[in-house]
Structure formats: structure tokens, C-alpha cells
Amino acid sequence: MPTTSSQLHLSKIAPVVIQSEIRAMSVECDRIGGINLAQGICDTELPDVVAKGAVDAIHNGFNIYTRLDGIEPLREAIAAKLQSYNHLVFDPGSEILVTSGATGALYASLLALLDPGAEVIVFEPFYGYHVSTLLSLRMRPVIVPLAHPDWQLDLDALRSALTPSTRAIIVNTPSNPCGKVFGRNELEAIAELAIDRDLFVFTDEIYEYFLFDGAEHLSLGALPGMRDRTITISGLSKTFSITGWRVGYLAASSRWISAIGYFHDLTYICSPAPLQFGAALGLRQLAQSDFYTSLASSYEAKRDQLCAALTDAGLPPYLPQGAYYVLADATRVGGANASERARTLLRETGVAAVPGSAFFRPGHGDHLLRFCFGKRPADLDRACELLRGL
């Protein structure tokens, strides 16, 4: 029987947006039974109050769709947290959207606010999902490298990257993968350009509580003139160690929130209902404790532990100011590029890392590997021991 398949093909964008190296290394690590310091899974224990809130919600029958923008207790808890910690005032009834993770928040926001062909500034090293999301929506990421060795903002490079087609800037602080925390002067410079060029700014602040060595988190949307042009994105995945729950959120002017909410509903419907209740209870109760300061201090100790092991292994680390990742120089590991080096390291030590090239333009980052220290103590201890054996 004759068949014709000439009109059956992948979309034009499909070959460009390929499987994340983060996921690929996790799969390979699982295959050999290694220790996964690649994916930012954060497999530490979630707070008891968060688990209890979700379980109680399930037993109490909160298992159906929520309102498009999420349950009221969670929106109110998010608004209170934004005001006290981020110095942002948003109406929980009209300016907060609970989303399917921070990734869902960014996806829906880009769909609602930018058109195909729009140019969006992304700082390098970048989180691959930001770039891939832009590409999947037929938008053009314009990469602006941060200056070595401390990943400082190069304002001249940023100005040079702006064109008449530039519509937005993505700012990830604290940053994945390098742990950079943007300082006030840097954020004020970005804000000045955004106002002058009439740009949106999308901020990914998911690691906002993971701060080390006295670093402070500043939300760009809190700067003068930035509230109504900034889409502030965060979530509970990392803070509460619930990456699989998919409970994120964004705050934005009521001028934009309805359209963003429409596209989030179209794509995801809603974040899981009972898990929203767990997140709401956690936000309310843990705000009155030392949970967040203890979180930062415990992760700072993990950072120091991993960086010491990397140094001993001859893999000099770039010391992060925040988040829970370390970029390390893996020049001494065998391989022609970062992908080969990551697989060599996994084969020789049983420790999985992400090729640094996943966070850079083609031809850059091939001497780097990224390691995640958001792990249980026993796993991190074992990983450090194995790395030192290199």
C-alpha cells in the first residue's frame, strides 16, 4: 500500500530545542547508579508543616481544579511574603498568579506579553530553560556575557546588545548556574535601560533565600519605575524542597495578569490543588520561625564542603554568592569538550555533573562543569569523597 509522508515532519524549531544536558546527565547517572550532582532536584526533606498541609487538603476533599489564579490562602500568603521580604506590594486578588512552577510562570508570561521575533536579553552563563523557552516561542535570545571572573555586569555589552527589536530582559538572581547575586548598582543600571528603552523585565528569583557570605537579595521590581514593567517570578520548589510539586507564582500589574493567567490556564490549567494548600500553610507558619536563615546557613556549609572537595580534586570552583550550584574548572578531566568531560567524570568517579557548555553560547564553557549541592548530607559526603579520589 503506497504511503506519502512528505508533509509529515518535525516543526522548524524542534531540532533546535533538544533535551537538556541536565536531564541527559541525570538519565546517565541513574543508569550507572551514580550520585547525581547534575540536576537541581533538591532531594532534602520538605518541612513537616508543608507536607501536613497538603495531606490534610487531600483528605478534606480539595482535589479539584482551583481558580485560574490559585487558591486564595496561597495568593494572600504570597502577597504578604512579597511585601515583607521583597518590598513589593501586590493585590492578592488581581495581581498574583499561582503557576505550574516558575517555568510555567515564564512560559505563560512570554506568550502573553511578547510576539514571535521579539529579541530578549539573557545574561551568560544562562539557565538553559530560559533560552529554550524563548526559542520554542519563536523569540530570539540575545546573549550578553557577564564578565569573568566574578560574573559582573558589563554595562557596555548590555547597551550594545539592545536593538529596535529588543522587547525584554531576563534577570536570574541568585543565578543558576554560577550563583551570581546581582547587586543594587547592577539592577539600577538594568532598570534605567529598561525604562529608557520601554522594555519588560522578567525576573527569575526562585533561589532568593539561598544567600551566602552576607549577600542580600533585591527584587528589581521594587526599584523606582519598575513595578509595572517587571514580571516577578518565584516559587516554592527550591525553598521547601518540593521541586516535583510544581507550585510557582508570579506578581505583575493587573494590566498584564489577566492575559498571563489566560495562557497559563490554557497550557497548565492550574498548579495541583492540595499542594497549593501545603505551600500556603508553609508560607504562613514558617515566616514566624528561623527557617529561612537556617536554610541559608545550612546551604552555605554545603557550598563550602563541595568547594573544598572540588579544590582538592584539582577542579577549581567559582565560589557562588547564592543558589545551590557551583561552576568548576574541569580542564584536567579528560575530554575534548564539556560533554565528554562530564561523562569522563561520571565514569571515573560515579559523580554526575552538567557540562558547562549547557549554560553558554556554542564554543564557550567547554572547560566547565556544574555541580549541585542541594543534596542530603550522606549523599553529599559520599560525592565529596568520590571527587577527592579523582
C-alpha positions in Angstrom: 0.0 0.0 0.0 1.6 3.3 -1.1 2.2 5.9 1.6 3.1 9.6 1.3 4.9 11.2 4.3 6.4 14.3 2.6 4.1 16.6 4.7 4.8 14.8 8.0 7.8 16.4 9.7 9.0 18.0 12.9 8.4 21.7 13.4 11.1 24.0 12.3 12.0 24.7 15.9 12.1 21.1 17.2 15.6 20.2 16.0 16.9 23.4 17.7 15.4 22.8 21.2 16.9 19.4 22.2 16.9 17.5 25.5 18.5 19.5 28.3 22.0 18.3 29.2 20.8 18.4 32.8 18.2 15.8 32.1 20.6 13.8 29.9 23.2 13.6 32.7 20.6 12.6 35.2 19.5 9.7 33.0 23.1 8.5 32.5 23.7 8.8 36.3 20.6 6.7 37.0 21.8 4.1 34.5 25.1 3.5 36.3 23.8 4.1 39.8 25.9 7.2 40.5 25.4 10.2 42.7 23.5 12.9 40.9 25.0 16.4 41.4 23.7 17.4 38.0 20.0 18.1 38.2 18.8 20.7 40.8 16.4 18.2 42.3 17.0 19.3 45.9 16.1 16.0 47.5 16.4 17.2 51.0 13.4 16.7 53.4 10.5 19.1 53.0 9.2 20.9 56.1 6.7 18.9 58.1 4.1 21.7 58.1 4.1 21.8 54.3 3.6 18.1 54.0 0.8 18.2 56.6 -1.0 21.0 54.8 -1.1 19.0 51.5 -2.1 15.7 53.1 -4.9 17.4 55.1 -6.1 19.1 51.9 -6.3 15.8 50.1 -8.3 14.2 53.0 -10.5 17.2 53.2 -11.5 16.9 49.5 -9.5 19.7 47.9 -8.7 17.7 44.9 -10.4 19.5 42.0 -9.4 22.4 39.8 -8.6 25.7 41.7 -9.5 29.1 40.5 -7.4 30.2 37.5 -5.1 32.3 39.6 -4.8 29.8 42.5 -6.4 29.4 45.9 -7.0 32.5 48.0 -5.0 31.4 51.1 -1.9 30.9 48.9 -2.3 34.2 47.0 -2.7 36.0 50.3 0.4 34.3 51.8 2.4 35.1 48.7 1.4 38.8 48.8 2.3 39.0 52.5 5.7 37.4 51.8 6.4 39.7 48.8 5.6 42.8 50.9 7.7 41.8 53.9 10.7 40.2 52.1 10.8 41.7 48.6 9.3 45.1 49.4 6.7 44.7 46.7 3.1 45.5 47.2 0.6 43.5 45.0 -3.1 42.8 45.4 -3.6 39.1 46.0 -7.0 39.3 44.3 -5.8 40.8 41.0 -2.0 40.8 40.7 -0.8 37.4 42.0 -0.9 34.2 39.8 -0.1 30.8 41.2 1.6 28.8 38.4 2.9 25.4 37.5 6.4 26.1 38.8 8.5 29.1 37.9 9.0 27.6 34.4 5.2 27.8 33.8 5.2 31.4 35.0 7.8 32.4 32.5 6.2 30.5 29.6 2.8 32.0 30.2 4.2 35.5 30.6 6.2 35.4 27.4 3.2 34.1 25.5 1.0 36.9 26.9 3.4 39.8 26.5 5.8 39.2 23.6 5.4 38.4 20.0 7.3 35.9 17.8 10.6 37.6 16.6 11.0 39.7 19.7 14.6 40.0 21.0 15.1 39.2 24.7 18.4 39.9 26.6 19.7 36.9 28.5 22.8 37.1 30.6 25.6 34.4 30.2 26.1 31.9 31.9 22.3 31.4 31.5 19.8 28.8 32.6 19.1 26.7 29.5 15.4 26.6 30.1 15.2 30.3 29.7 16.9 30.2 26.3 15.0 27.1 25.1 11.6 28.6 26.2 12.3 31.7 24.1 13.3 29.6 21.1 10.2 27.4 21.4 8.1 30.5 21.3 9.9 31.8 18.1 11.6 34.6 20.1 15.3 35.5 19.8 17.5 35.2 22.9 20.3 37.8 22.7 23.2 36.6 24.9 25.1 39.2 26.9 28.2 37.6 28.7 28.9 38.5 32.3 32.5 39.5 32.9 35.0 37.0 34.4 36.0 36.1 37.0 33.2 37.4 39.2 30.4 37.5 36.7 30.0 41.2 36.9 27.5 43.0 34.6 29.2 44.5 31.6 27.0 47.6 31.0 28.7 48.5 27.7 28.0 45.0 26.4 24.4 45.2 27.5 23.9 48.6 25.8 25.5 47.3 22.6 23.1 44.3 22.6 20.0 46.5 22.5 18.3 47.0 19.2 15.0 48.3 18.0 13.7 44.7 18.2 14.6 44.3 21.9 11.4 43.9 23.9 12.6 42.5 27.3 15.4 41.4 29.6 15.5 38.3 31.7 17.3 38.6 35.1 18.0 35.5 37.2 19.2 36.4 40.7 20.5 34.5 42.5 21.7 32.8 39.3 21.7 29.3 38.1 24.4 28.1 37.2 27.0 30.5 38.6 25.4 31.6 41.8 25.7 35.3 41.0 23.6 37.7 43.1 23.0 40.9 41.2 23.9 44.0 43.3 21.9 47.1 43.7 24.1 49.1 41.3 23.8 46.5 38.6 20.0 46.2 39.0 19.6 50.0 38.9 21.6 50.1 35.7 19.3 47.5 34.2 16.2 49.4 35.4 17.5 52.6 33.9 17.9 51.0 30.5 14.5 49.2 30.7 12.8 52.5 31.4 14.7 54.4 28.8 14.0 51.7 26.1 10.5 50.9 27.4 11.3 47.2 28.0 9.7 44.4 30.1 11.9 42.7 32.6 11.2 39.1 33.6 12.9 38.2 36.9 13.6 34.6 38.0 14.0 34.8 41.8 13.5 31.1 42.7 16.7 31.0 44.7 16.0 34.2 46.6 16.6 32.7 50.1 19.8 30.9 49.2 22.3 33.6 50.0 25.9 33.3 51.3 28.6 35.5 52.8 26.2 38.3 53.7 24.8 38.7 50.2 21.4 40.4 50.0 18.6 39.7 47.6 17.0 42.7 45.9 13.9 42.4 43.7 14.3 44.5 40.6 10.6 45.3 40.6 11.0 47.2 43.9 13.1 49.8 42.2 11.5 53.2 41.2 9.6 53.0 38.0 9.9 49.2 37.7 6.8 47.8 39.3 4.6 47.9 36.3 7.1 46.7 33.7 8.6 43.8 35.8 7.1 40.3 36.0 8.4 39.0 39.3 8.7 35.2 39.2 9.5 32.8 42.0 8.2 29.7 43.7 8.4 27.2 46.5 10.2 24.3 44.7 13.6 25.1 46.0 12.8 26.7 49.3 10.6 23.9 50.5 12.4 21.1 48.6 9.3 20.3 46.6 10.5 20.5 43.0 8.1 17.8 41.9 5.0 19.7 43.3 5.1 22.4 40.6 4.0 25.3 42.8 5.3 28.6 41.5 4.0 32.1 41.3 4.4 35.5 39.7 3.4 39.0 40.6 2.6 41.6 37.9 0.5 44.6 37.3 -3.2 44.0 36.9 -2.7 45.4 33.4 -0.9 42.2 32.4 -2.1 39.5 34.8 -5.4 38.6 33.0 -3.6 37.7 29.8 -0.8 35.9 31.5 -3.4 33.9 33.5 -5.3 33.0 30.4 -2.2 31.5 28.8 -1.3 29.7 32.0 -4.8 28.2 32.2 -4.7 27.2 28.5 -1.3 25.4 29.0 -1.4 24.1 32.6 -5.0 24.6 33.9 -3.6 25.1 37.5 -1.0 24.1 39.9 -2.0 20.9 41.9 -4.8 21.9 44.3 -3.9 20.1 47.5 -0.2 21.0 47.1 -1.2 24.7 46.9 -2.7 24.3 50.4 0.6 22.8 51.7 2.6 25.7 50.3 0.2 28.2 51.8 0.4 26.7 55.2 4.2 26.6 55.0 4.4 30.2 53.9 2.2 31.4 56.8 3.8 29.3 59.6 7.5 29.3 58.6 7.5 33.1 58.2 7.4 33.3 62.0 10.4 31.0 62.5 14.1 31.0 61.7 13.5 28.6 58.8 14.9 30.9 56.1 18.0 32.0 57.9 18.7 28.3 58.9 18.2 27.4 55.2 20.8 29.8 54.1 23.4 28.9 56.7 23.0 25.1 56.1 23.4 25.6 52.4 26.4 27.8 52.9 28.0 25.0 54.8 27.2 22.6 51.9 28.7 25.0 49.4 31.9 25.2 51.4 32.1 21.4 51.7 31.7 20.8 48.0 34.0 23.7 47.0 36.7 22.2 49.3 36.3 18.8 47.7 36.5 20.3 44.2 39.6 22.2 45.1 41.2 19.0 46.5 40.3 17.2 43.3 42.0 19.8 41.1 38.7 21.3 39.9 38.9 24.9 41.0 35.4 26.2 41.8 33.9 29.7 41.2 32.6 30.5 44.6 28.9 31.2 44.3 27.2 34.0 46.3 23.8 32.3 46.1 21.6 29.4 44.7 23.0 25.9 45.2 25.2 25.3 42.3 29.0 25.5 41.7 30.7 26.0 38.4 34.2 24.4 38.4 37.1 24.4 36.0 37.4 20.8 34.7 40.3 21.3 32.4 42.2 18.4 34.0 39.3 16.0 33.2 39.7 14.0 30.0 37.6 15.0 27.0 37.5 17.3 24.1 34.6 19.3 25.4 32.4 19.8 28.5 30.0 17.0 27.5 32.9 14.5 27.2 34.4 15.8 30.4 31.1 15.3 32.3 30.9 11.7 31.1 34.5 11.0 31.9 34.0 12.3 35.4 30.9 10.2 35.9 32.7 7.1 34.6 35.7 7.6 36.8 34.1 8.8 40.0 30.4 7.9 39.8 29.5 11.6 40.3 27.3 13.3 37.7 27.8 17.0 36.8 26.4 19.1 34.0 28.6 20.2 31.1 29.3 23.9 31.4 28.5 24.3 27.7 24.8 23.9 28.6 24.9 27.4 30.0 26.9 29.2 27.3 26.8 30.0 23.6 28.3 27.4 21.3 32.1 27.2 21.7 32.0 28.6 25.3 32.0 26.9 28.7 33.7 23.7 27.5 36.2 23.7 30.3 33.5 24.0 33.0 31.2 21.6 34.9 28.3 22.5 37.1 27.7 20.7 40.4 24.5 20.9 42.6 24.9 20.8 46.4 21.2 20.7 47.2 21.6 17.1 48.4 21.1 15.0 51.5 24.2 15.1 53.8 25.1 11.5 53.3 24.9 11.8 49.5 27.0 15.0 49.5 29.5 13.4 51.9 29.9 10.4 49.5 30.1 12.6 46.4 32.9 14.7 48.0 34.8 11.5 48.9 34.5 10.2 45.4 35.6 13.5 43.9 38.7 13.6 46.0 39.5 10.2 44.7 39.9 11.7 41.2 
